[in-house]
Amino acid sequence: MRTSSAGRWLVAAAALMVSVLDVRGTVAQGLGDVARAEAERRKQVTSGRAYTNDDLSAEARAEAEAAPPQPEPPAASAPAAPKPESPGGFVMEEDPKAGIVNVKSPSQARPKRDEQYWRGRLKEIRQRQAKLQSDLAATEQRLTALEGGAQTPLIERERQLTAAALERLRANVRLGDQEMTQLKTMAEAAKIPMDWIQ
């Protein structure tokens, strides 16, 4: 009886393996069909716009064809002198030895730091600080109200969010104070009249 039981198990295992292999072959055949269909679809779909010379305007083609080839740079040992400014104000310096061209933008004029500038900066910082202080007071009141009321999971979550917002506001107030100190230090270094930043 034992051999017949073992034989039955062997036959069952063999049948199971044959069915699994048969299913794998069917799935692989199905994936192959899907891959072929996808390849056919990709051949029919264009991936995007292909631009040709016909798409260019006649003017752009004429410019491209009329542009002379770039001459070889002379073998100079020192960098060439700066070329005159172009209409856009850019200055081009060519270094033939290194084979590079440096393009320098026109220098941007720094805004004039007169009395209007200093008073405007001070006003801007003070307004920002006043808004932060009022937001800070409102957030502290909200947090106090949340801590004094009933404690549900929803209220606990709101309390956590309010506490995090409170910390961010306190950090922003500290940054504003540092910005005010920095402005006063810059004003002293620039030797401006102190009544401009009072």
C-alpha positions as CSV (number, residue, x, y, z in Angstrom):
1,M,0.0,0.0,0.0
2,R,2.8,2.4,0.7
3,T,4.1,2.2,-2.9
4,S,0.8,2.9,-4.3
5,S,0.4,5.9,-2.0
6,A,3.9,7.2,-3.0
7,G,3.1,6.5,-6.6
8,R,-0.1,8.5,-6.4
9,W,1.8,11.4,-4.9
10,L,4.4,11.1,-7.7
11,V,1.7,11.1,-10.4
12,A,0.0,14.1,-8.8
13,A,3.2,16.0,-8.6
14,A,4.1,15.2,-12.2
15,A,0.6,16.3,-13.3
16,L,1.0,19.5,-11.4
17,M,4.4,20.3,-13.0
18,V,3.0,19.6,-16.5
19,S,0.1,21.9,-15.9
20,V,2.3,24.7,-14.6
21,L,4.7,24.4,-17.5
22,D,1.7,24.5,-19.9
23,V,0.4,27.7,-18.3
24,R,3.8,29.3,-18.5
25,G,4.0,28.6,-22.2
26,T,0.6,30.1,-22.7
27,V,1.5,33.2,-20.7
28,A,4.8,33.6,-22.6
29,Q,3.0,33.3,-25.9
30,G,0.5,36.0,-24.8
31,L,3.3,38.3,-23.7
32,G,5.0,37.8,-27.1
33,D,1.9,38.8,-28.9
34,V,1.5,41.9,-26.7
35,A,5.1,42.8,-27.5
36,R,4.6,42.4,-31.2
37,A,1.4,44.5,-31.1
38,E,3.2,47.3,-29.2
39,A,6.1,47.3,-31.7
40,E,3.6,47.7,-34.5
41,R,1.8,50.5,-32.7
42,R,5.1,52.3,-32.2
43,K,5.9,52.1,-35.9
44,Q,2.6,53.8,-36.7
45,V,2.9,56.6,-34.1
46,T,5.2,59.5,-34.7
47,S,7.1,60.6,-31.6
48,G,7.0,64.3,-32.3
49,R,7.5,67.0,-34.9
50,A,10.5,66.6,-37.1
51,Y,11.8,69.9,-38.4
52,T,13.4,70.2,-41.8
53,N,15.0,73.0,-43.8
54,D,11.6,73.5,-45.5
55,D,10.2,74.5,-42.1
56,L,12.7,77.3,-41.7
57,S,11.8,80.7,-43.0
58,A,13.5,81.8,-46.2
59,E,15.2,84.6,-44.2
60,A,16.7,82.2,-41.6
61,R,18.0,79.9,-44.4
62,A,19.6,82.8,-46.2
63,E,21.4,83.9,-43.0
64,A,22.6,80.3,-42.3
65,E,23.9,79.9,-45.9
66,A,25.5,83.4,-46.0
67,A,27.3,83.0,-42.7
68,P,31.1,82.6,-43.4
69,P,33.0,79.8,-41.8
70,Q,34.7,80.6,-38.6
71,P,38.4,81.5,-39.2
72,E,41.1,79.6,-37.3
73,P,42.3,81.7,-34.3
74,P,45.9,83.0,-34.6
75,A,48.4,81.3,-32.3
76,A,49.1,84.1,-29.9
77,S,50.8,83.6,-26.6
78,A,48.8,86.1,-24.6
79,P,45.0,86.5,-24.4
80,A,43.7,88.9,-27.1
81,A,42.5,92.3,-26.1
82,P,38.9,92.7,-25.3
83,K,36.7,93.4,-28.3
84,P,34.5,96.5,-28.4
85,E,31.1,96.3,-26.8
86,S,28.3,94.9,-28.8
87,P,25.0,96.7,-29.2
88,G,23.6,94.8,-26.2
89,G,26.5,96.0,-24.0
90,F,28.2,92.6,-23.8
91,V,32.0,92.5,-24.1
92,M,33.6,89.4,-25.7
93,E,37.2,88.4,-24.9
94,E,38.8,85.7,-26.9
95,D,41.7,83.6,-25.6
96,P,43.1,81.9,-28.7
97,K,45.7,79.9,-26.8
98,A,43.0,78.3,-24.6
99,G,40.5,78.3,-27.4
100,I,37.8,80.0,-25.3
101,V,35.6,83.1,-25.6
102,N,34.5,84.9,-22.4
103,V,31.4,86.9,-22.7
104,K,31.0,89.5,-20.0
105,S,27.6,91.1,-19.3
106,P,27.4,94.8,-18.8
107,S,27.8,95.7,-15.1
108,Q,24.5,96.3,-13.4
109,A,24.5,99.6,-11.6
110,R,23.8,99.1,-7.9
111,P,20.7,101.0,-6.8
112,K,21.6,104.3,-5.2
113,R,21.6,103.9,-1.5
114,D,20.3,107.3,-0.5
115,E,17.9,108.4,2.2
116,Q,14.9,107.0,0.3
117,Y,16.6,103.6,0.0
118,W,17.4,103.3,3.8
119,R,14.0,104.5,4.9
120,G,12.3,102.2,2.5
121,R,14.2,99.1,3.7
122,L,13.5,100.0,7.3
123,K,9.8,100.5,6.6
124,E,9.6,97.1,4.8
125,I,11.3,95.2,7.6
126,R,9.1,96.9,10.3
127,Q,5.9,96.1,8.4
128,R,7.0,92.5,8.0
129,Q,7.8,92.3,11.7
130,A,4.5,93.9,12.7
131,K,2.6,91.3,10.6
132,L,4.6,88.5,12.1
133,Q,4.0,89.7,15.6
134,S,0.2,89.9,15.1
135,D,0.2,86.4,13.5
136,L,2.3,85.2,16.4
137,A,-0.2,86.6,19.0
138,A,-3.2,85.1,17.1
139,T,-1.5,81.7,16.9
140,E,-0.6,81.7,20.6
141,Q,-4.3,82.5,21.5
142,R,-5.5,79.7,19.2
143,L,-3.1,77.2,20.8
144,T,-4.2,78.3,24.3
145,A,-7.8,77.7,23.3
146,L,-7.0,74.3,21.9
147,E,-5.2,73.2,25.0
148,G,-8.0,74.3,27.3
149,G,-10.8,72.5,25.5
150,A,-11.9,68.9,25.1
151,Q,-9.1,66.6,23.8
152,T,-10.2,64.5,20.8
153,P,-7.9,63.1,18.2
154,L,-8.9,65.8,15.7
155,I,-8.3,68.6,18.2
156,E,-5.0,67.0,19.2
157,R,-3.9,67.0,15.5
158,E,-4.9,70.7,15.2
159,R,-3.0,71.5,18.4
160,Q,0.1,69.9,17.0
161,L,-0.2,71.8,13.7
162,T,-0.8,75.0,15.5
163,A,2.2,74.4,17.8
164,A,4.4,73.8,14.7
165,A,3.1,77.0,13.0
166,L,3.9,78.9,16.2
167,E,7.5,77.7,16.1
168,R,7.8,78.7,12.5
169,L,6.5,82.2,13.3
170,R,8.9,82.5,16.2
171,A,11.8,81.6,13.9
172,N,10.6,84.2,11.4
173,V,10.4,86.8,14.0
174,R,14.0,86.0,15.1
175,L,15.1,86.2,11.4
176,G,13.4,89.6,11.1
177,D,15.3,90.9,14.2
178,Q,18.5,89.7,12.7
179,E,17.7,91.5,9.4
180,M,17.0,94.7,11.4
181,T,20.3,94.4,13.2
182,Q,22.1,93.7,9.9
183,L,20.5,96.8,8.3
184,K,21.7,99.0,11.1
185,T,25.2,97.5,10.9
186,M,25.3,98.2,7.2
187,A,24.0,101.7,7.8
188,E,26.8,102.4,10.3
189,A,29.4,101.0,7.9
190,A,28.1,103.2,5.1
191,K,28.2,106.2,7.6
192,I,24.7,107.4,6.8
193,P,22.9,109.7,9.2
194,M,21.3,107.6,11.9
195,D,18.0,109.4,11.7
196,W,17.5,107.7,8.3
197,I,17.0,104.4,10.1
198,Q,15.2,105.6,13.3
